[in-house]
Amino acid sequence: MKRIGLLSDTHGFTDPKIYEFFKNCDEIWHAGDFGNMETADHLAAVKPLRGVYGNIDDQKIRTVYKRHLKFRIEKVTVWMTHIGGYPGHYDKSAKPWIFENPPILFISGHSHILKVIYDKKIGTLHINPGAAGNHGFHKVKTLLRFVIDGDRIKDLEIMEIDRKK
């Protein structure tokens, strides 16, 4: 069993409340747009970090993190990328791969909109954690945590942080 903390689009800012929310997690996953290497380093200092670079991330981040991260955890295949779309609206760069070899869990960021959607056509759970940083149009920062236990993804919890506070 693994407890996962998931966030995206920090754009160089991590609210201190994030660390409290992730304190019992085994790993932190970041779905791109770290904003700077310091943000990635702070998260990695707290828990093991898996992440992908996003469209605003510089070359320094791109040398450490890949555009696509495909891995297996417990009995769940995971594909994480920053710009991937969502069921019914997958990004054209993701579409061929996702239909050819669908993961059990598909994670993307970029939209700043929290989404959890099950794609019945391919048997894939899609999660976009929204945006955890202060940059962007979103009014509420969002992130989530969940458990992977064997082949099950369960106990999903969402944290919302008002950007104005």
N, C-alpha and C positions, 0 to 999 in steps of 0.2 A: 504494500500500500504506500502510495506517495501523495503527499499534500502539496498542491501547486498554487503559487500566487501568480496571477497573470495581469499584466498591464501593457500599455502602449502609449505612444505619443506623449512622452514626458516633456519633450522639447527643452531639455536642460533643467527641469525642475522636478524634485521629488518632495512632496508634502510629507512632513514627519509622521502623519497619521498612517501612511503607507507601511512604514516599518512595523508599527504595532499590529496592523491588520495581517501582515505576513509573518509574524513572529513564530507561529507554529507550523509554518510551511517548510517542506523539505527542499524545495527549489523555487526560484523565481524565474518566470519566463517573460521576456519583453518582445512585443511584436513590432518593433521598429520605431524610428524617430526618437532615438535616445536624446538627441540634441547636442550632446558632447560626451567625450570619453569619461569625464568626471562622474557623470550620472551613472554610466555603466559600472564604473569602478566602485561607487558607493553601494550599488545594489549587490554587486559581486562580493563585497566585503561582508555582507550580512548573511547571504545564502548562496549556494551554487546557482549560477546564472546561465540560462540559455537565451539566446536572442538572435534577431536578424536586424540588418540595417534597414533604415527607411529612406525615403526620398530626400529628406533634409540633412541626413547624416553625412559627415565629411569623410575624407579618405582615411583618416586615422581610425574611425569606427569601422569602415569597410574592410580594413586589413585584418580586423579581429573577428568581426561578425559577417556571416554570409547573407546573400539575398534570400535564399531558401534554406530552411533547416528541416531535414527529414530524419526522424529517429523513431525508435520504439521505446516505450516505457511501460513496464509491466507487460500486458498483452495488447497494448494500444499503439497503433501506428499513428504518428503525428506528422503533420506538415505545417510549418509556420512560415509565413511570408508577410511582408508589410502590405503590399497592394495585391489583394487576391479576390476581392468582391465577396459575394455571398450567394447562397442558393437561388437559382433563377437569374442571377446577375453576376456570375463569375467574371473576373477580369480576363480579357482575351489571352493574356500571357499564362494564366493559370488553367484555363478551360481544358486544353488538350490533356494535360497531365492528370487533372482531377477526375476526369471521366475514364481515362485509361487505367489508372491505378489509384482508386479513391482511398484516402486514409480514413481511419476511424474518426480522427479529430483533425479538423482543418481550422487553423488560427490565422487571422489577419488583423491588421490595424488600419490606419490611414483615414478612415471616414470620420473619426471622432464620435461615432455613434455606437453605443453598446448594443450588440445583437447576439442572441443565442438562438440558432435555428437548426432544426434537424432536417437534412435533405433526404427524404424518403427514397428518391430515385436512385441514389448511390449509397445509401446507408452511412452517411457521414454527418457528424455533429460539427456545425460551424460556430465558432466563437470569435467575436470581435469585442475586446474589453472596453472599447470607447477610448477616451483620452484621459490620462492621469495628470497631465501638465496644465499650465496656465495659458498656453498659446493656442488660439483657435476660436471657433465660433461657439463652442459648447459652453453652457452655463453651469453644468455640474461635472466635476471630475469623477470618473468611474474606473473601477478596477474590480477584479474578482479573485476568488479562490475556490478550489474544488479538489476532490479526491479522485485519484485513479487507483482502483483496486481490481487487479487482474484485468479483465476486459471491460470493466464497468467504470463509467465516469459519473460521479455522484456528489451530493452534498455541495452543490454550487451556491456560493454566497456572493452577493454584490455589495460593494461599498461605494457610497456616493459622498462626495465632498463638495460643498458649495464653493465655487471659485471666488466669491466675494469675501469670504471669511479667511 
